[in-house]
Amino acid sequence: MYQREIVLYTRDRSFHCWRAKRFLRQQGYRFEVVDTTGDPKLLTEISDAVHHPVMLPCVFVDHRPVGNLGAVKNLLRSGGLEHLLRDRL
């Protein structure tokens, strides 16, 4: 089944980041993890993309910011996550 690209930006030793990875795995999604630990330039780039200081974990779908774990869970409850990940434009 078709799924858009998911990138999860995380940092080392973060409980919230661990929970986000576990949640996406439990939902059956394939995703790439990018560890931002020790890379302030990457954090600045992510902050620029989301137009505010980044809070990790941060999920992007096809290079578009979706938000943190709370935002992803809200999208899942509303049905918006499946639409975002599966529908073709």
BADRENVO-32779 format. One line per 8 residues: their letters; for each residue x, y, z negated of N, C-alpha, C. Coordinates in nm, 4 decimals. Atoms other than C-alpha are relative to their C-alpha. Example, Ala and Ser with C-alpha at 12.3 -4.5 7.8 and 13.67 -1.06 7.14 Angstrom:
AS) 0.0890 -0.1190 0.0000 1.2300 -0.4500 -0.7800 0.0900 0.1200 0.0000; -0.0820 -0.1190 0.0060 1.3670 -0.1060 -0.7140 -0.0770 0.1090 -0.0730 $
This chain:
MYQREIVL) 0.0840 -0.1175 0.0000 0.0000 0.0000 0.0000 0.0889 0.1242 0.0000; -0.0742 -0.1247 -0.0136 0.1215 0.3475 0.0867 -0.0003 0.0770 -0.1318; -0.0111 -0.0884 0.1162 0.2479 0.5654 -0.1972 0.0995 0.1091 0.0326; -0.0926 -0.1109 -0.0187 0.4035 0.9064 -0.1753 0.1180 -0.0140 -0.0960; -0.1209 0.0054 0.0809 0.7493 0.9609 -0.3234 -0.0212 0.0697 -0.1347; 0.0059 -0.0573 0.1339 0.7559 1.0190 -0.7010 0.1429 0.0124 -0.0517; -0.1290 -0.0209 0.0646 1.0618 1.1711 -0.8672 -0.0277 0.0480 -0.1414; 0.0150 -0.0334 0.1406 1.0805 1.1851 -1.2449 0.1326 0.0550 -0.0505 $
YTRDRSFH) -0.1200 -0.0628 0.0548 1.3329 1.4304 -1.3862 -0.0017 -0.0189 -0.1510; -0.0087 0.0333 0.1416 1.4494 1.3265 -1.7320 0.1310 0.0496 -0.0588; -0.1290 -0.0210 0.0653 1.7244 1.3729 -1.9844 0.0252 -0.1199 -0.0907; -0.0422 0.1124 0.0819 1.9163 1.1177 -2.1862 -0.0521 0.0154 -0.1432; 0.0418 0.0068 0.1406 1.7863 1.0153 -2.5288 -0.1215 0.0856 -0.0313; 0.1237 -0.0742 0.0210 1.4461 1.1784 -2.4913 -0.1157 -0.0983 -0.0093; 0.1152 0.0874 0.0190 1.1448 0.9971 -2.6322 -0.1091 0.0290 0.1030; 0.1041 -0.0358 -0.0970 0.9075 1.1902 -2.4040 0.0344 -0.0519 0.1396 $
CWRAKRFL) -0.0423 0.0510 -0.1307 1.1104 1.0936 -2.0986 -0.0157 -0.1515 0.0058; 0.0187 0.1458 0.0066 1.1111 0.7286 -2.2072 -0.1472 -0.0356 0.0158; 0.1443 0.0253 -0.0101 0.7318 0.7438 -2.2481 -0.0507 0.0220 0.1425; 0.0430 -0.0266 -0.1382 0.6898 0.8940 -1.9005 0.0398 -0.1152 0.0918; -0.0437 0.1141 -0.0823 0.8964 0.6154 -1.7419 -0.0874 -0.1214 -0.0274; 0.0831 0.1148 0.0369 0.6999 0.3518 -1.9332 -0.1406 0.0149 0.0565; 0.1352 -0.0238 -0.0497 0.3671 0.5086 -1.8370 -0.0096 -0.0242 0.1504; 0.0038 0.0176 -0.1459 0.4476 0.5238 -1.4648 0.0183 -0.1470 0.0385 $
RQQGYRFE) -0.0170 0.1436 -0.0272 0.5710 0.1632 -1.4711 -0.1277 -0.0769 -0.0302; 0.1236 0.0696 0.0382 0.2565 0.0472 -1.6526 -0.1111 0.0227 0.1011; 0.1016 -0.0301 -0.1011 0.0447 0.2154 -1.3870 0.0323 -0.0639 0.1347; -0.0390 0.0691 -0.1228 0.2361 0.0261 -1.1180 0.0590 0.0886 0.1076; -0.0574 -0.0909 -0.0983 0.3929 0.3258 -0.9482 0.1495 -0.0222 0.0142; -0.1441 0.0006 -0.0263 0.7352 0.3188 -0.7856 0.0471 0.1443 -0.0098; -0.0492 -0.1362 0.0160 0.9472 0.6190 -0.8738 0.1507 -0.0013 -0.0158; -0.1431 -0.0210 0.0170 1.3003 0.7535 -0.8769 0.0195 0.0831 -0.1266 $
VVDTTGDP) -0.0335 -0.0759 0.1206 1.4539 0.8759 -1.2030 0.1263 0.0798 0.0270; -0.1165 -0.0868 -0.0119 1.6909 1.1719 -1.1924 0.0309 0.0527 -0.1395; -0.0418 -0.0417 0.1329 1.8798 1.2289 -1.5175 0.0661 0.1374 0.0109; -0.0515 -0.1366 -0.0058 1.9416 1.5996 -1.5707 0.0981 0.0314 -0.1129; -0.0890 -0.0214 0.1141 2.1583 1.5534 -1.8801 0.1328 0.0574 0.0485; -0.1278 -0.0607 -0.0342 2.4578 1.7838 -1.8549 0.0046 0.0685 0.1354; 0.0025 -0.0648 -0.1310 2.3438 1.9463 -1.5288 -0.0890 0.1250 -0.0050; 0.0823 -0.1207 0.0118 2.2221 2.3011 -1.6042 -0.0417 0.0586 0.1346 $
KLLTEISD) 0.0363 -0.0516 -0.1326 2.2245 2.3911 -1.2337 -0.1266 -0.0697 0.0509; 0.1183 0.0744 -0.0424 1.9712 2.1158 -1.1604 -0.1226 0.0457 -0.0783; 0.1119 -0.0497 0.0803 1.7517 2.2342 -1.4492 -0.0474 0.1361 0.0496; 0.0362 -0.1310 -0.0551 1.7607 2.5866 -1.3042 -0.0766 -0.0170 0.1309; 0.0699 0.0254 -0.1262 1.6575 2.4526 -0.9620 -0.1419 -0.0505 -0.0246; 0.1329 0.0513 0.0316 1.3665 2.2611 -1.1159 -0.0871 0.1126 -0.0552; 0.0747 -0.1138 0.0559 1.2596 2.5697 -1.3154 -0.0450 0.0950 0.1095; 0.0363 -0.0857 -0.1128 1.2647 2.7745 -0.9958 -0.1159 -0.0613 0.0797 $
AVHHPVML) 0.1046 0.0677 -0.0775 1.0454 2.5134 -0.8244 -0.1353 0.0046 -0.0706; 0.1267 0.0000 0.0737 0.7842 2.5102 -1.1014 -0.0394 0.1403 -0.0468; 0.0242 -0.1417 0.0305 0.8074 2.8900 -1.1548 -0.0137 0.0300 -0.1493; -0.0089 -0.0259 0.1435 0.8643 2.8645 -1.5313 0.1075 -0.0909 -0.0580; -0.1027 0.0888 0.0584 1.1176 2.7109 -1.7697 -0.0479 -0.1446 0.0000; 0.0386 0.1399 -0.0159 1.1171 2.3374 -1.7116 -0.0098 -0.0686 -0.1356; 0.0146 0.0870 0.1157 0.9909 2.0968 -1.9738 0.0118 -0.1426 0.0507; -0.0216 0.1374 -0.0435 1.1188 1.7454 -1.9334 -0.0781 -0.0949 -0.0887 $
PCVFVDHR) -0.0152 0.0426 -0.1377 1.0040 1.5011 -1.8251 -0.0830 0.0872 0.0941; 0.0697 -0.0766 -0.1020 0.8916 1.6651 -1.5046 -0.0174 -0.0884 0.1234; 0.0334 0.0882 -0.1121 0.7176 1.4790 -1.2213 -0.0211 0.0831 0.1256; 0.0216 -0.0585 -0.1320 0.7350 1.5742 -0.8548 -0.0549 -0.1095 0.0910; 0.0530 0.0917 -0.1009 0.5332 1.4086 -0.5775 0.0257 0.0635 0.1352; -0.0389 -0.0518 -0.1317 0.6716 1.4542 -0.2283 0.0555 0.1422 -0.0103; -0.0714 -0.1261 0.0211 0.8892 1.7431 -0.3529 -0.0878 0.1130 -0.0536; 0.0887 -0.1002 0.0589 0.5905 1.9243 -0.5090 -0.0136 -0.0272 -0.1490 $
PVGNLGAV) 0.0106 0.0220 0.1440 0.5792 1.9784 -0.8859 -0.1417 -0.0382 -0.0420; 0.1281 0.0429 0.0556 0.3002 1.7952 -1.0667 -0.0086 0.0414 -0.1466; -0.0017 -0.0408 0.1403 0.4040 1.8654 -1.4256 0.0620 -0.1051 -0.0890; -0.0564 0.0933 0.0971 0.4931 1.6798 -1.7404 -0.0923 -0.1208 -0.0163; 0.0791 0.1217 0.0203 0.3507 1.3549 -1.8755 -0.1464 0.0319 -0.0281; 0.1385 -0.0379 0.0277 0.0391 1.5290 -2.0083 -0.0767 0.0340 0.1263; 0.0650 -0.0357 -0.1265 -0.0396 1.6710 -1.6655 -0.0280 -0.1239 0.0843; 0.0178 0.1235 -0.0767 0.0091 1.3298 -1.5038 -0.1150 -0.0823 -0.0582 $
KNLLRSGG) 0.1095 0.0744 0.0640 -0.2227 1.1633 -1.7582 -0.1348 0.0656 0.0286; 0.1248 -0.0696 -0.0328 -0.4874 1.4317 -1.6997 -0.0428 -0.0272 0.1435; 0.0313 0.0317 -0.1396 -0.4654 1.3734 -1.3246 -0.0501 -0.1432 0.0136; 0.0437 0.1397 -0.0059 -0.5002 0.9982 -1.3793 -0.1448 -0.0114 -0.0475; 0.1369 0.0060 0.0544 -0.8152 1.0453 -1.5918 -0.1022 0.0581 0.0972; 0.0937 -0.0662 -0.0911 -0.9732 1.2734 -1.3332 -0.0079 -0.0663 0.1375; -0.0050 0.0633 -0.1314 -0.8847 1.0504 -1.0382 0.0885 0.0741 0.0980; -0.0831 -0.0810 -0.0883 -0.6624 1.3185 -0.8928 0.1359 -0.0606 0.0300 $
LEHLLRDR) -0.1319 0.0592 -0.0231 -0.3421 1.1192 -0.9330 -0.0039 -0.1002 0.1140; 0.0128 0.0965 -0.1100 -0.4599 0.8363 -0.7074 -0.0146 0.0730 0.1321; 0.0199 -0.0789 -0.1226 -0.5751 1.0916 -0.4521 0.1333 0.0613 0.0454; -0.1267 -0.0642 -0.0309 -0.2419 1.2738 -0.4705 0.1026 -0.0988 0.0534; -0.1033 0.0981 -0.0361 -0.0336 0.9573 -0.4387 -0.0344 -0.0872 0.1197; 0.0385 0.0971 -0.1017 -0.2314 0.7476 -0.1940 -0.0539 0.0593 0.1292; 0.0623 -0.0563 -0.1191 -0.4136 0.9765 0.0457 0.1040 0.0566 0.0947; -0.0865 -0.0587 -0.1027 -0.2463 1.0702 0.3668 -0.0578 0.1354 0.0378 $
L) 0.0455 -0.1348 -0.0380 -0.2598 1.4349 0.4701 -0.0415 0.0026 0.1447 $
